[in-house]
């Protein structure tokens, strides 16, 4: 018999294991799979690069959404029709737009998408450097000793002040 201390972790592990190990494999149903293992491997590779238009953060290979299933079937139909992987993706992009790709292509119309992270990083670095320089300049100015002229002027000002401030 297992002790109470071991029972709980083993129960938790047995409940979590199917989600950890087989979560992604559950999306593709047996009726969708192609008989030829090489063609099925190609279909799975292409499906892994296509976005589920419902979930948006999953590939159609991982999604259980009905639209993802339809897209997986379309991918397999195009592969069975003799299209290569690129032609299948191009066909889906023509039909659904470039958003269907999990990794968008680098082109002129989405240049801002690719360059904006670098621009934001550069702006942040410039702002940080200016802030550091300004703080450093204030510190240096506050700690610098008075020159001889400044010391004499300060002494005169202090000597001219009235002693009694009541």
C-alpha positions as CSV (number, residue, x, y, z in Angstrom):
1,X,0.0,0.0,0.0
2,X,1.1,3.5,-0.7
3,X,1.3,6.1,2.0
4,X,-0.9,9.2,1.9
5,X,2.2,11.3,1.2
6,X,2.9,9.4,-2.0
7,X,-0.7,9.0,-3.1
8,X,-1.5,12.6,-3.8
9,X,1.6,13.4,-6.0
10,X,1.0,10.2,-8.0
11,X,-2.7,11.0,-8.5
12,X,-1.7,14.5,-9.7
13,X,0.9,13.1,-12.0
14,X,-1.5,10.5,-13.5
15,X,-4.1,13.2,-14.2
16,X,-1.6,15.6,-15.7
17,X,0.4,13.1,-17.8
18,X,-2.1,12.8,-20.7
19,X,-2.2,16.6,-21.0
20,X,1.6,16.9,-21.0
21,X,2.4,14.0,-23.3
22,X,-0.5,13.8,-25.7
23,X,-2.0,17.3,-25.8
24,X,-0.8,18.2,-29.3
25,X,-1.5,14.7,-30.7
26,X,-5.2,14.9,-29.8
27,X,-6.0,17.6,-32.3
28,X,-5.5,15.5,-35.5
29,X,-8.2,12.9,-35.7
30,X,-7.6,9.5,-37.2
31,X,-10.1,10.1,-40.0
32,X,-8.0,13.1,-41.2
33,X,-4.8,11.2,-41.4
34,X,-3.4,10.1,-44.8
35,X,-2.6,6.5,-45.4
36,X,0.9,7.2,-46.7
37,X,3.2,8.0,-43.7
38,X,5.5,10.3,-45.8
39,X,2.6,12.4,-47.0
40,X,1.1,12.5,-43.5
41,X,4.5,13.7,-42.2
42,X,4.5,16.5,-44.8
43,X,0.9,17.4,-43.9
44,X,1.8,17.6,-40.2
45,X,4.9,19.8,-41.0
46,X,2.8,22.2,-43.1
47,X,0.0,22.2,-40.5
48,X,2.4,23.1,-37.7
49,X,3.3,26.3,-39.7
50,X,-0.3,27.5,-40.1
51,X,-2.2,29.5,-37.6
52,X,-5.6,28.5,-36.3
53,X,-7.8,31.5,-37.3
54,X,-10.1,30.8,-34.3
55,X,-7.4,30.3,-31.6
56,X,-4.8,32.6,-33.2
57,X,-2.0,31.4,-30.9
58,X,-2.0,27.8,-31.9
59,X,-1.2,26.0,-35.1
60,X,-3.9,24.2,-36.9
61,X,-2.1,21.0,-36.0
62,X,-2.6,21.7,-32.3
63,X,-6.1,23.2,-32.4
64,X,-9.4,21.4,-31.8
65,X,-11.4,24.1,-33.4
66,X,-13.7,23.0,-36.3
67,X,-12.1,25.5,-38.6
68,X,-8.7,24.1,-37.8
69,X,-10.0,20.7,-38.7
70,X,-11.3,22.0,-42.0
71,X,-7.9,23.6,-42.7
72,X,-6.1,20.4,-41.9
73,X,-8.3,18.5,-44.3
74,X,-7.6,21.2,-47.0
75,X,-3.9,20.8,-46.5
76,X,-4.1,17.1,-46.9
77,X,-6.3,17.5,-50.0
78,X,-3.8,19.9,-51.6
79,X,-0.9,17.5,-50.8
80,X,-2.9,14.6,-52.3
81,X,-3.4,16.7,-55.4
82,X,0.3,16.9,-55.8
83,X,1.1,20.4,-54.5
84,X,4.4,20.9,-52.7
85,X,4.6,22.4,-49.3
86,X,5.2,26.0,-50.6
87,X,2.3,25.7,-53.0
88,X,-0.1,24.5,-50.2
89,X,0.9,27.5,-48.0
90,X,0.6,30.0,-50.9
91,X,-2.8,28.6,-51.7
92,X,-3.9,29.1,-48.1
93,X,-2.4,32.6,-48.0
94,X,-4.2,33.6,-51.2
95,X,-7.5,32.4,-49.6
96,X,-7.1,33.6,-46.0
97,X,-4.4,36.2,-46.1
98,X,-0.9,36.2,-44.6
99,X,-2.3,36.0,-41.1
100,X,-2.8,32.3,-41.6
101,X,1.0,31.9,-41.4
102,X,2.4,31.5,-37.8
103,X,5.7,33.1,-39.1
104,X,4.9,35.9,-41.5
105,X,7.2,36.4,-44.5
106,X,9.6,39.3,-44.6
107,X,8.3,41.7,-47.3
108,X,7.7,45.4,-47.9
109,X,4.1,45.4,-46.8
110,X,4.9,44.0,-43.3
111,X,8.3,45.7,-42.9
112,X,7.0,47.7,-39.9
113,X,6.0,44.4,-38.2
114,X,9.6,43.2,-38.4
115,X,11.3,46.5,-37.7
116,X,9.2,47.9,-34.9
117,X,10.7,45.9,-32.1
118,X,14.2,47.1,-33.0
119,X,13.0,50.7,-33.3
120,X,11.3,50.5,-29.9
121,X,14.5,49.1,-28.4
122,X,16.6,51.8,-30.0
123,X,14.3,54.5,-28.7
124,X,14.5,53.0,-25.2
125,X,18.3,52.9,-25.3
126,X,18.5,56.6,-26.4
127,X,16.0,57.7,-23.7
128,X,17.9,55.7,-21.0
129,X,21.3,57.2,-22.1
130,X,19.9,60.7,-22.0
131,X,18.4,60.2,-18.6
132,X,21.7,58.8,-17.2
133,X,23.7,61.7,-18.7
134,X,21.4,64.3,-17.3
135,X,21.5,62.7,-13.8
136,X,25.3,62.5,-14.1
137,X,25.6,66.1,-15.1
138,X,23.5,67.3,-12.2
139,X,25.6,65.3,-9.8
140,X,28.9,66.6,-11.2
141,X,27.6,70.2,-11.0
142,X,26.4,69.8,-7.4
143,X,29.7,68.3,-6.2
144,X,32.1,70.6,-8.0
145,X,34.1,72.9,-5.6
146,X,33.6,76.7,-5.9
147,X,36.2,78.6,-7.8
148,X,38.1,81.5,-6.2
149,X,35.8,84.1,-7.8
150,X,32.7,82.2,-6.6
151,X,34.1,81.9,-3.1
152,X,34.8,85.7,-2.9
153,X,31.4,86.5,-4.2
154,X,29.7,84.2,-1.7
155,X,31.7,85.7,1.2
156,X,30.6,89.2,0.1
157,X,26.9,88.2,-0.1
158,X,27.1,86.6,3.3
159,X,28.8,89.6,4.8
160,X,26.2,92.0,3.4
161,X,23.2,90.0,4.8
162,X,21.7,91.4,7.9
163,X,22.6,89.4,11.0
164,X,19.2,89.6,12.6
165,X,16.3,88.1,10.7
166,X,13.4,88.7,13.0
